Amino acid sequence: MSCVRRLRKRTKSQELVYQEQCKIVAYENGKRIGLEGDPDLQFLLKGGDLLKVKSRSWRKTRFFRLNDDCKTMWQQTSKTFKSDSGFSLEDIDSVRYGRQTEGLRKYTDLSVEDRCFSIIFKSRRKNVDLIASSKEEAKRWVRGLEKVITGMHNLNRQQNTEHWIYNCMRKADKNADNKMSLKELKHFLRQINIEVDDSYAEMLFKKCDRSQSGTLEGSEIKHFYDLLTYREEIDVIYAKYASTNGQMSSGDLLDFLQYEQREPVSSEYVQKLIEKYEVDEIAKQNKCMSKDGFLMYMNHEEGSIFNPAHKGIYQDMRQPLNHYFISSSHNTYLMEDQLKGPSSTEAYIKALMKSCRCVELDCWDGANGEPVIYHGHTLTSKVLFKDVIEAIKEYAFKVSEYPVILSLENHCSVEQQKIMAHHLTSILGSALLTQPLGYQMPTTFPGPEVRLMVIKGDSRISDADSVSEEDEAAELKEAEQKPKEKSSNKIKLAKELSDMVIYCKSVHFSTFEHSRDNHNFYEMASFKESKAMNLAENSATAFIHHNMDKLSRIYPAGSRTDSSNYNPVPLWNAGCQIVALNFQTPCKEMELNQGRFLPNGKCGYMLKPEFQRDPASQFDPKNLSVGPWLQKKTLHVMIISAQQLPKINKDKQKSIVDPLVRVEIYGVPADNASKQTHHIDNNGFNPTWNTDFQFTVHVPELALVRFVVEDYDAASHNDLVGLYTMPFTSMQNGYRHVPLLTKRGSLIPSAGLFVHIMALDGE
């Protein structure tokens, strides 16, 4: 059967849907473009046959195409077409051209390199590896998908809301007649996550059914949409400042920004906002902002809770490396648990694409003279060291230009260490740091502005034998009892490999005094979480001073076989730079990590506060005496409303969210707090709380603010709806929208909170 014959002809209503969806925008050569009539979009909508690859023996031709909504893909799953399946473009993390996954490299030959591409998902869903009939076709699939995905991401919250509601209306229109009956209206309301009683639904329907035809169509549907999306809270704010013929003049908008949003802006800035967001040309000519323009402004980054000035690199990146918090991963190669799960290059790619700047490689002797990476003495699978280094080279600097630290756990024989050294130099080339920077022996770390890969591991710098971290962990109890005795469990080092260790030589830690008197700045210790937590709890000031001169790496306890994580905040409070977490596990601890590294261009480096870098500082997170760290703030948070919260149980059409919002503060012990609203019954579309909270924050430079939306359940634990975490110092005052993320960190396009924030000095 030909591809053409497989296509279903679009009905009139489907054609209207298609035209509406084609309004999504993309960017080409830096210019904003619409996709309507785009040949690559037409190619995706038509679809075609692709060879799906799962193994050497499993290769089957499947038909793929973009659905009419331009947001989901359809794929054939059987020759008889009795079943089909698909996936949302929102679930796609990336589309890779070529043999860029383990599956394609393992199960295909180099000869088909230019015909291959892969679809990578944000969740643990397996990659879809595909082979097109030609190089041109493969590139067209990749180019088309990237255009549509980019276009979706470039929609603002208001546009996302409109597209989402439009799709729900289309689904509710069961007979595709472009009309909406009362029954279909009730179905639509459940689709958008709102439950109303029959009398309210009937009242809303009659109000919009001006023709009294028993159905809504044309302008009546538009009227219904306007009633549904009406934002009373926005109207109240707008009316307060719109004193010029019912609109906001540039002066009115300036007053709003200066007094309500606490932004020290100029008249020129206000005019730029009007030019950028005003949708009415007459209002724009009169230098005014209409209500629609105001809503557009509020839904863009200027109206976000996150300070747009912190979106790019804004910190000094010339400080020594140890003056930064560094986003770091533990046992990076693992996709799941620590005992029997798969090891994969994909895990490194995902971590690096999340701006991780320190990855771990547990290296062991492998077959055929090739070193492998896996969790030693477990049933986890093995991946070639060479393949991992190739993946790191490809993805190290895609989202961040700043250094990547390769933390080597070396368990290899001397012979295979030489192979490791060969792979590092031949694959990484000039990107690998192999000698100190500058023209003389360094006395401190370089800054992170250099685009290099740095090896952390054992070295011959001061002695021929060294202790690996895993051996050290196994002997931790003995080492604590006899801190001055050297472990007898040593490994022989190949000079070729050990000579690559320049700034990050692994050493054993005994006491802060011993480290200060006997270790150079480039000698760093790794601490198991229990040891590090104990030091942070009982010797925080000494730990902070230790970290002013040296790097410290913290790693999870071996008992965390499920790849769970520890709380990184107390370690950041103690100035620890490399707080390594299991990146593969979606959890609160990883959310805090991603929130910590959200600003500064998401580059994986955040400059520590001055009081954690100044040798004269006596900062103690537990005992807050007077000092530069004490910048007490009173934080007022009003949770006003939420918009378009996603349904949790999508399999049950009548399942409606009962949302509540919790605001949490993480920082020094005195600042840790949590407060929550009441829950709203049966309304995930536009719930309103207007609930005020007040927090006292003593050390704002170390504080994180976390917003959590949950679906209340009286009988069991609440389900997560969405969340957002950010540093206190990156938060904007005033009326702000808070974006919401999934537990894996993906943006929920149309969902958000509307809040009012005011951080005041002192009491």
Buried (B, 14 or more C-beta within 10 A) or exposed (E): EEEEEBEEEEEEBBEBBBEBBBBBBBEEEEEEEEBEEBEBBEBBBEBBBBBBBEEEEEBEEBBBBBBBBBBBBBBBBEEEEEEEEBBEBBBBBBBBBBBBBBBBBEBBEEEBBBBBBBBBBBEEEEBBBBBBEEBEBBBBBBBBBBBBBBBBBEBBBBBBBBBBBBBBBBEBBEEEBBBBBBEBBBBBBBBBBBBBEEEEBBEBBEEBBEEEEEBBBEEBBEBBBEEBBEBEBBBEBBEEBBEBEEBBBBBBBBBBBBEBBBBEBEEEBBBEBBEEBBEBEEBBEBBBBBBBBBBBBBBBEBBBBBBEEBBEBBBEBEBBBBBBBBBBBBBBBBBBBBBEBBBBBBBBBBBBBBBBBBBBBBBBBBEEEBBBBBBEEBEBBBBBBBBBBBBBBBBBBEBBBBBBBBBBBBBBBEEBBBBBBEBBBEBBEEBBBBEEEEEEEBEBBBBBBBBBBBBBBBBBBEEEEBBBBBBBBBBBEEBEEEEEEEBEEBBEBBEBBBBBBBBBBBBBBBBBEEBEEEBBBBBBBBBBBEBBBBBBBEBBBBBBBBBBBBBBBBBBBEEBBEBBBBBBBBBBBBBBBBBBBBBBBBBBBBBBBBBBBBBBBBBBBBBBBEBBBBEEBEBBBBEBEEBEBEBBBBBBBBBBBBBBBBBBEEEEEEBBBBBBBBBBBBBBBBBEBEBBBEBBEBBBBBBBBEBEBEBBBBBBBBBBBBBBBBBBEEEEEBEBBBBBBBBBBBBBBBBBBBBBBBBBBBBBBBBBBBBBBBBEEEE
